[in-house]
Amino acid sequence: MARRILITGASIAGTTAAWWLGRAGFDVTVVERAPAFRDGGQNVDVRGIGRRILREMGLERAALDRGTGEEGTAWVDAAGHPRARFMTGEMEGDGPTAEMEILRGDLARLLFEAARPHAAFRFGDVVERIDDGAETATVTFADGQTAAYDAVVVAEGVGSATRERVFPGENDPRWMDLTIAYFTVPRTPDDDRLWRWYNAPGGRSLSLRPDPHGTTRAMLSVHGPLAEAQGWDRDRQKAFLRERFRDAGWQAPRVLAALDAADDVYFDVLRQVRMPRWSRGRVVLTGDAAWCVTPLAGIGATLAITGARVLAGELARTGDVPAAFTAYERAMRPMVEEAQGVPKIAPRLMHPRTEAGIRALHAVLRTASRPAFRRVAGRLFGGRSAEPDLSRYEDARDHVTV
């Protein structure tokens, strides 16, 4: 059995993998570029198989308790009046708002604290080089140290530098023609427990979501090709957002006023990671570094947790590292490909360019929110048919009964 494992990236995928691998008896080290664990981030939700895995880890109740308190989703007009509403308590299964809505940083913190007894965490360092050998992979870190590992797990996210170093030119990104900026704004008395989504003409949307920390999470979205914006600096990103949303209406003035002071702006030009393979020798990709499906798929956190669980389970089943990686990819590919099948027309339909288009969108959503159609909506946002079979990993070494 492989014994020494390096995980690069203290992400949701990285910390989940550290927990399962450590529990299975591996000697696990997690290296993270940031000088300390990173909190913050916007909403993620965990559905279906992801919740089952958290339950097996004994973390499901804690994740629910740390949730955002979001009770549903409403599409609103310029006056803030709801035009369509999906309440979680009325859905058969999860709707746009899942039962488990949690901030990315809160979920990652929960997983990090759970993984700490099972892995060594090394902050403020980064992998500079990997020399892949027949028996081990020798890793050189930025601080000059080197170490040999039986396997290296890359869980660094969509822009992973280590992925590009080990798999140069292999990622063929699928740009989704949607740019989103996330940041925190001060809460006001009229902020409720709904995810309020407002569409403005020109393919723009603004949404506000509750959090459990006394603030509100804002999201500004612009539909259209803008791949070059991924390389903009923060000042140019903010200037672009101010220009595009200055006449958007609804709560745009409030959100733009908060933008100037916001220190947690995350600006993302959405693109899927499309890799022909997820492993090479003793190096393997997981989470967004392997398959980023973008927020449009709605199951990024679920995939991160599931992929980490499957990878750890396969490594625990055999000492043949390449064979474990092959089995992991075989198990996860169907779920990932299903999630990546979001049509590029979807963000266009959800971001109409005209007032007439916005009215049509609201009419469709209003119909879908009626009781007779809620079951269909619940299936749309619910579980996936291509989820991997976890029963093959249920043994005394790497499964916890709670």
PyMOL commands that set and color helices and strands:
alter all, ss='L'
color gray80, all
select helices_A, chain A and resi 12-23+49-56+60-65+88-90+104-118+161-166+227-231+234-245+252-259+288-291+295-297+300-317+321-339+345-349+355-368+371-381+391-393
alter helices_A, ss='H'
color red, helices_A
select strands_A, chain A and resi 4-8+27-32+43-45+72-76+82-87+101-103+120-123+127-132+137-141+146-149+151-154+174-186+194-200+204-210+215-223+266-272+279-280+283-285
alter strands_A, ss='S'
color yellow, strands_A
deselect
rebuild
show_as cartoon
